[in-house]
Structure formats: structure tokens, C-alpha cells
Amino acid sequence: MACATMFSLFWGGSKCAPSCMVNGLPVQEYLQSHYLNAMSELAEALKGLTNVVGFGTMNEPSSGYLGLEDLSKHFHHGELKYDLAPTPFQGMALGDGYQQVIQRWSNGANQHVLGRPDELVTIPAASARGSKGDAVFGGMKGSGTSIR
């Protein structure tokens, strides 16, 4: 849930969360500028090292929740699913502490030939949530009015 949310904000924060600001900047601009600055610092630190010919800037980038038509289905057709693989909606429900029945996948014939999970696993309701209290807010320019 956290990773998909952050990728959504990184790629589409200006459209999906236009009033979300960090230090006075739109969240997308903030995240992208800090990422690019970090990569610039890394390139500067590696400059001149004869044993380094390049570096990858992002391993397995994701579009997050952007472009998903159905949150009850897995992110992308053909994506590798390994171990517990909740759908986006199940991930959100788990993050809010609700019990879910999740598919468990292995990297074998069930997934790649038969297209089915190895088993279904019940994840019990959690005593801890992915957010604190009323973490859903509304209002203009981050006024912090809870909408729960």
C-alpha cells in the first residue's frame, strides 16, 4: 500500500492529489526534484571511478494505482506474484486493519502454467493500522479537516 501510494504521488501527484503539498511544493514536484537531486549527487560521487561505467536509477518502477480500472484485480496482467499477493483493494483494507483472504503464489507451474495461486491465506484483522487515527483529510490547501 505504501509503495503503490508513493509511486502514484511520484508520477501523478499533481493530478491525483493537487492540494497535497510538502514544504510548499506540490507533492509530485517535491518527490521528483528530490529524486533527481539524489541521482545527481550519486553521479557526482561516482564520477571518475574507473570501475563504474554506469548505474541504474530505479529498480522495478511502478505506476502505483495510476491507470487501474479495477482495484479488486491484481496490478497488471502477467506480473510476477510471489508469496502473499493482495489486490490493491485488499492492500488498502489490510492497511486499515481489516481481515482479508489473500492469494499465496509461488514461482512455479501453478503461476506460470496454470495461472492460479498455491493457496488462499486468511490474514487476521490487525491491531495496528497503516495510518494513525483519522488519517484521511479533506479541505483546501491541506487545512487538515478529517472527512472520516
Rosetta constraint file for C-alpha pairs under 8 A:
AtomPair CA 1 CA 5 HARMONIC 6.01 0.50
AtomPair CA 1 CA 88 HARMONIC 7.24 0.50
AtomPair CA 1 CA 91 HARMONIC 5.55 0.50
AtomPair CA 1 CA 92 HARMONIC 6.02 0.50
AtomPair CA 1 CA 95 HARMONIC 6.95 0.50
AtomPair CA 2 CA 6 HARMONIC 6.10 0.50
AtomPair CA 3 CA 7 HARMONIC 6.18 0.50
AtomPair CA 3 CA 64 HARMONIC 7.32 0.50
AtomPair CA 4 CA 8 HARMONIC 6.05 0.50
AtomPair CA 4 CA 62 HARMONIC 7.34 0.50
AtomPair CA 4 CA 63 HARMONIC 7.45 0.50
AtomPair CA 4 CA 64 HARMONIC 3.99 0.50
AtomPair CA 4 CA 65 HARMONIC 6.06 0.50
AtomPair CA 5 CA 9 HARMONIC 6.24 0.50
AtomPair CA 5 CA 64 HARMONIC 6.10 0.50
AtomPair CA 5 CA 65 HARMONIC 6.96 0.50
AtomPair CA 6 CA 10 HARMONIC 5.98 0.50
AtomPair CA 6 CA 64 HARMONIC 7.31 0.50
AtomPair CA 7 CA 11 HARMONIC 6.11 0.50
AtomPair CA 7 CA 61 HARMONIC 7.90 0.50
AtomPair CA 7 CA 62 HARMONIC 6.26 0.50
AtomPair CA 7 CA 63 HARMONIC 5.92 0.50
AtomPair CA 7 CA 64 HARMONIC 4.84 0.50
AtomPair CA 7 CA 65 HARMONIC 7.90 0.50
AtomPair CA 8 CA 12 HARMONIC 5.50 0.50
AtomPair CA 8 CA 13 HARMONIC 6.44 0.50
AtomPair CA 8 CA 16 HARMONIC 7.92 0.50
AtomPair CA 8 CA 63 HARMONIC 6.12 0.50
AtomPair CA 8 CA 64 HARMONIC 4.60 0.50
AtomPair CA 8 CA 65 HARMONIC 5.76 0.50
AtomPair CA 8 CA 66 HARMONIC 5.97 0.50
AtomPair CA 9 CA 13 HARMONIC 3.94 0.50
AtomPair CA 9 CA 14 HARMONIC 7.70 0.50
AtomPair CA 9 CA 16 HARMONIC 7.37 0.50
AtomPair CA 9 CA 17 HARMONIC 7.31 0.50
AtomPair CA 9 CA 27 HARMONIC 6.66 0.50
AtomPair CA 9 CA 28 HARMONIC 5.67 0.50
AtomPair CA 9 CA 31 HARMONIC 7.95 0.50
AtomPair CA 10 CA 27 HARMONIC 7.41 0.50
AtomPair CA 10 CA 28 HARMONIC 4.94 0.50
AtomPair CA 10 CA 29 HARMONIC 7.91 0.50
AtomPair CA 10 CA 31 HARMONIC 5.79 0.50
AtomPair CA 10 CA 32 HARMONIC 6.30 0.50
AtomPair CA 11 CA 28 HARMONIC 6.60 0.50
AtomPair CA 11 CA 63 HARMONIC 6.93 0.50
AtomPair CA 12 CA 16 HARMONIC 5.89 0.50
AtomPair CA 12 CA 17 HARMONIC 7.85 0.50
AtomPair CA 12 CA 28 HARMONIC 6.58 0.50
AtomPair CA 12 CA 66 HARMONIC 7.31 0.50
AtomPair CA 13 CA 17 HARMONIC 4.97 0.50
AtomPair CA 13 CA 18 HARMONIC 6.38 0.50
AtomPair CA 13 CA 20 HARMONIC 7.71 0.50
AtomPair CA 13 CA 26 HARMONIC 7.51 0.50
AtomPair CA 13 CA 27 HARMONIC 5.93 0.50
AtomPair CA 13 CA 28 HARMONIC 4.66 0.50
AtomPair CA 14 CA 18 HARMONIC 4.65 0.50
AtomPair CA 14 CA 26 HARMONIC 6.57 0.50
AtomPair CA 14 CA 27 HARMONIC 7.10 0.50
AtomPair CA 14 CA 28 HARMONIC 5.81 0.50
AtomPair CA 14 CA 29 HARMONIC 7.91 0.50
AtomPair CA 17 CA 27 HARMONIC 7.86 0.50
AtomPair CA 18 CA 26 HARMONIC 6.91 0.50
AtomPair CA 19 CA 26 HARMONIC 7.23 0.50
AtomPair CA 19 CA 140 HARMONIC 6.69 0.50
AtomPair CA 19 CA 141 HARMONIC 5.14 0.50
AtomPair CA 19 CA 142 HARMONIC 6.40 0.50
AtomPair CA 20 CA 26 HARMONIC 6.07 0.50
AtomPair CA 20 CA 27 HARMONIC 5.74 0.50
AtomPair CA 20 CA 141 HARMONIC 7.12 0.50
AtomPair CA 20 CA 142 HARMONIC 6.52 0.50
AtomPair CA 21 CA 25 HARMONIC 5.17 0.50
AtomPair CA 21 CA 26 HARMONIC 4.52 0.50
AtomPair CA 21 CA 27 HARMONIC 5.08 0.50
AtomPair CA 21 CA 141 HARMONIC 7.65 0.50
AtomPair CA 21 CA 142 HARMONIC 7.40 0.50
AtomPair CA 22 CA 26 HARMONIC 6.37 0.50
AtomPair CA 22 CA 27 HARMONIC 5.65 0.50
AtomPair CA 22 CA 30 HARMONIC 6.59 0.50
AtomPair CA 25 CA 29 HARMONIC 6.49 0.50
AtomPair CA 25 CA 30 HARMONIC 5.79 0.50
AtomPair CA 26 CA 30 HARMONIC 6.14 0.50
AtomPair CA 27 CA 31 HARMONIC 6.07 0.50
AtomPair CA 28 CA 32 HARMONIC 6.03 0.50
AtomPair CA 29 CA 33 HARMONIC 5.85 0.50
AtomPair CA 30 CA 34 HARMONIC 6.13 0.50
AtomPair CA 31 CA 35 HARMONIC 6.08 0.50
AtomPair CA 32 CA 36 HARMONIC 6.09 0.50
AtomPair CA 33 CA 37 HARMONIC 6.00 0.50
AtomPair CA 34 CA 38 HARMONIC 6.07 0.50
AtomPair CA 35 CA 39 HARMONIC 6.29 0.50
AtomPair CA 36 CA 40 HARMONIC 6.11 0.50
AtomPair CA 37 CA 41 HARMONIC 6.22 0.50
AtomPair CA 38 CA 42 HARMONIC 6.22 0.50
AtomPair CA 39 CA 43 HARMONIC 6.10 0.50
AtomPair CA 39 CA 57 HARMONIC 6.86 0.50
AtomPair CA 40 CA 44 HARMONIC 6.16 0.50
AtomPair CA 41 CA 45 HARMONIC 6.17 0.50
AtomPair CA 42 CA 46 HARMONIC 6.20 0.50
AtomPair CA 43 CA 47 HARMONIC 5.99 0.50
AtomPair CA 46 CA 52 HARMONIC 7.16 0.50
AtomPair CA 63 CA 67 HARMONIC 7.76 0.50
AtomPair CA 65 CA 75 HARMONIC 7.89 0.50
AtomPair CA 65 CA 88 HARMONIC 7.67 0.50
AtomPair CA 68 CA 75 HARMONIC 7.04 0.50
AtomPair CA 71 CA 75 HARMONIC 7.92 0.50
AtomPair CA 71 CA 87 HARMONIC 6.63 0.50
AtomPair CA 71 CA 88 HARMONIC 5.21 0.50
AtomPair CA 71 CA 89 HARMONIC 5.08 0.50
AtomPair CA 72 CA 87 HARMONIC 5.66 0.50
AtomPair CA 72 CA 88 HARMONIC 6.49 0.50
AtomPair CA 72 CA 89 HARMONIC 5.50 0.50
AtomPair CA 72 CA 90 HARMONIC 7.32 0.50
AtomPair CA 73 CA 87 HARMONIC 5.50 0.50
AtomPair CA 73 CA 88 HARMONIC 7.21 0.50
AtomPair CA 74 CA 86 HARMONIC 7.41 0.50
AtomPair CA 74 CA 87 HARMONIC 4.79 0.50
AtomPair CA 74 CA 88 HARMONIC 6.72 0.50
AtomPair CA 75 CA 79 HARMONIC 7.50 0.50
AtomPair CA 75 CA 87 HARMONIC 7.05 0.50
AtomPair CA 75 CA 88 HARMONIC 7.05 0.50
AtomPair CA 80 CA 107 HARMONIC 7.88 0.50
AtomPair CA 81 CA 85 HARMONIC 6.04 0.50
AtomPair CA 81 CA 105 HARMONIC 6.05 0.50
AtomPair CA 81 CA 106 HARMONIC 7.46 0.50
AtomPair CA 81 CA 107 HARMONIC 7.64 0.50
AtomPair CA 81 CA 111 HARMONIC 7.94 0.50
AtomPair CA 82 CA 104 HARMONIC 7.10 0.50
AtomPair CA 82 CA 105 HARMONIC 4.97 0.50
AtomPair CA 82 CA 106 HARMONIC 5.40 0.50
AtomPair CA 82 CA 107 HARMONIC 6.40 0.50
AtomPair CA 83 CA 103 HARMONIC 7.93 0.50
AtomPair CA 83 CA 104 HARMONIC 4.83 0.50
AtomPair CA 83 CA 105 HARMONIC 4.75 0.50
AtomPair CA 83 CA 106 HARMONIC 5.93 0.50
AtomPair CA 84 CA 102 HARMONIC 6.42 0.50
AtomPair CA 84 CA 103 HARMONIC 5.84 0.50
AtomPair CA 84 CA 104 HARMONIC 4.40 0.50
AtomPair CA 84 CA 105 HARMONIC 6.44 0.50
AtomPair CA 84 CA 121 HARMONIC 8.00 0.50
AtomPair CA 85 CA 102 HARMONIC 6.50 0.50
AtomPair CA 85 CA 103 HARMONIC 5.72 0.50
AtomPair CA 85 CA 104 HARMONIC 6.15 0.50
AtomPair CA 85 CA 105 HARMONIC 7.10 0.50
AtomPair CA 86 CA 90 HARMONIC 5.36 0.50
AtomPair CA 86 CA 91 HARMONIC 5.58 0.50
AtomPair CA 86 CA 102 HARMONIC 5.47 0.50
AtomPair CA 86 CA 103 HARMONIC 6.63 0.50
AtomPair CA 87 CA 91 HARMONIC 6.10 0.50
AtomPair CA 88 CA 92 HARMONIC 6.34 0.50
AtomPair CA 89 CA 93 HARMONIC 6.22 0.50
AtomPair CA 90 CA 94 HARMONIC 5.98 0.50
AtomPair CA 90 CA 100 HARMONIC 6.59 0.50
AtomPair CA 90 CA 102 HARMONIC 7.72 0.50
AtomPair CA 91 CA 95 HARMONIC 6.04 0.50
AtomPair CA 92 CA 96 HARMONIC 6.31 0.50
AtomPair CA 93 CA 97 HARMONIC 6.40 0.50
AtomPair CA 93 CA 98 HARMONIC 5.33 0.50
AtomPair CA 93 CA 99 HARMONIC 7.62 0.50
AtomPair CA 93 CA 100 HARMONIC 7.49 0.50
AtomPair CA 94 CA 98 HARMONIC 5.16 0.50
AtomPair CA 94 CA 99 HARMONIC 6.53 0.50
AtomPair CA 94 CA 100 HARMONIC 6.74 0.50
AtomPair CA 94 CA 125 HARMONIC 7.50 0.50
AtomPair CA 94 CA 126 HARMONIC 7.63 0.50
AtomPair CA 94 CA 129 HARMONIC 7.87 0.50
AtomPair CA 95 CA 129 HARMONIC 5.51 0.50
AtomPair CA 95 CA 130 HARMONIC 4.55 0.50
AtomPair CA 95 CA 131 HARMONIC 7.41 0.50
AtomPair CA 96 CA 129 HARMONIC 5.05 0.50
AtomPair CA 96 CA 130 HARMONIC 5.94 0.50
AtomPair CA 96 CA 131 HARMONIC 7.14 0.50
AtomPair CA 97 CA 125 HARMONIC 5.20 0.50
AtomPair CA 97 CA 126 HARMONIC 4.62 0.50
AtomPair CA 97 CA 127 HARMONIC 6.65 0.50
AtomPair CA 97 CA 128 HARMONIC 6.54 0.50
AtomPair CA 97 CA 129 HARMONIC 5.16 0.50
AtomPair CA 97 CA 130 HARMONIC 7.62 0.50
AtomPair CA 98 CA 124 HARMONIC 7.30 0.50
AtomPair CA 98 CA 125 HARMONIC 4.69 0.50
AtomPair CA 98 CA 126 HARMONIC 6.70 0.50
AtomPair CA 99 CA 122 HARMONIC 7.16 0.50
AtomPair CA 99 CA 123 HARMONIC 5.54 0.50
AtomPair CA 99 CA 124 HARMONIC 4.54 0.50
AtomPair CA 99 CA 125 HARMONIC 4.10 0.50
AtomPair CA 99 CA 126 HARMONIC 7.32 0.50
AtomPair CA 100 CA 122 HARMONIC 5.81 0.50
AtomPair CA 100 CA 123 HARMONIC 5.34 0.50
AtomPair CA 100 CA 124 HARMONIC 6.78 0.50
AtomPair CA 100 CA 125 HARMONIC 7.64 0.50
AtomPair CA 101 CA 120 HARMONIC 6.27 0.50
AtomPair CA 101 CA 121 HARMONIC 5.45 0.50
AtomPair CA 101 CA 122 HARMONIC 4.30 0.50
AtomPair CA 101 CA 123 HARMONIC 6.10 0.50
AtomPair CA 102 CA 120 HARMONIC 5.57 0.50
AtomPair CA 102 CA 121 HARMONIC 5.23 0.50
AtomPair CA 102 CA 122 HARMONIC 6.22 0.50
AtomPair CA 102 CA 123 HARMONIC 7.05 0.50
AtomPair CA 103 CA 117 HARMONIC 5.86 0.50
AtomPair CA 103 CA 118 HARMONIC 7.49 0.50
AtomPair CA 103 CA 119 HARMONIC 6.03 0.50
AtomPair CA 103 CA 120 HARMONIC 4.65 0.50
AtomPair CA 103 CA 121 HARMONIC 6.24 0.50
AtomPair CA 104 CA 117 HARMONIC 5.69 0.50
AtomPair CA 104 CA 118 HARMONIC 5.75 0.50
AtomPair CA 104 CA 119 HARMONIC 5.36 0.50
AtomPair CA 104 CA 120 HARMONIC 5.93 0.50
AtomPair CA 104 CA 121 HARMONIC 6.68 0.50
AtomPair CA 105 CA 110 HARMONIC 7.87 0.50
AtomPair CA 105 CA 111 HARMONIC 6.79 0.50
AtomPair CA 105 CA 116 HARMONIC 7.85 0.50
AtomPair CA 105 CA 117 HARMONIC 4.77 0.50
AtomPair CA 105 CA 118 HARMONIC 5.30 0.50
AtomPair CA 105 CA 119 HARMONIC 7.24 0.50
AtomPair CA 106 CA 110 HARMONIC 7.41 0.50
AtomPair CA 106 CA 111 HARMONIC 6.78 0.50
AtomPair CA 106 CA 117 HARMONIC 7.41 0.50
AtomPair CA 106 CA 118 HARMONIC 6.66 0.50
AtomPair CA 107 CA 111 HARMONIC 6.40 0.50
AtomPair CA 107 CA 112 HARMONIC 7.43 0.50
AtomPair CA 108 CA 112 HARMONIC 6.15 0.50
AtomPair CA 108 CA 113 HARMONIC 7.91 0.50
AtomPair CA 109 CA 113 HARMONIC 4.92 0.50
AtomPair CA 109 CA 114 HARMONIC 6.33 0.50
AtomPair CA 110 CA 114 HARMONIC 4.84 0.50
AtomPair CA 110 CA 115 HARMONIC 5.78 0.50
AtomPair CA 110 CA 116 HARMONIC 5.36 0.50
AtomPair CA 110 CA 117 HARMONIC 6.24 0.50
AtomPair CA 110 CA 118 HARMONIC 6.48 0.50
AtomPair CA 111 CA 115 HARMONIC 4.46 0.50
AtomPair CA 111 CA 116 HARMONIC 5.37 0.50
AtomPair CA 111 CA 117 HARMONIC 6.24 0.50
AtomPair CA 111 CA 118 HARMONIC 7.99 0.50
AtomPair CA 131 CA 135 HARMONIC 6.03 0.50
AtomPair CA 134 CA 146 HARMONIC 6.25 0.50
AtomPair CA 134 CA 147 HARMONIC 7.97 0.50
AtomPair CA 134 CA 148 HARMONIC 6.36 0.50
AtomPair CA 135 CA 146 HARMONIC 7.35 0.50
AtomPair CA 136 CA 146 HARMONIC 6.00 0.50
AtomPair CA 136 CA 147 HARMONIC 6.22 0.50
AtomPair CA 136 CA 148 HARMONIC 6.60 0.50
AtomPair CA 137 CA 142 HARMONIC 7.86 0.50
AtomPair CA 137 CA 144 HARMONIC 5.54 0.50
AtomPair CA 137 CA 145 HARMONIC 5.41 0.50
AtomPair CA 137 CA 146 HARMONIC 4.44 0.50
AtomPair CA 137 CA 147 HARMONIC 5.51 0.50
AtomPair CA 137 CA 148 HARMONIC 7.79 0.50
AtomPair CA 138 CA 142 HARMONIC 7.19 0.50
AtomPair CA 138 CA 143 HARMONIC 7.29 0.50
AtomPair CA 138 CA 144 HARMONIC 6.30 0.50
AtomPair CA 138 CA 145 HARMONIC 5.34 0.50
AtomPair CA 138 CA 146 HARMONIC 6.07 0.50
AtomPair CA 138 CA 147 HARMONIC 5.89 0.50
AtomPair CA 139 CA 143 HARMONIC 5.34 0.50
AtomPair CA 139 CA 144 HARMONIC 6.45 0.50
AtomPair CA 139 CA 145 HARMONIC 5.80 0.50
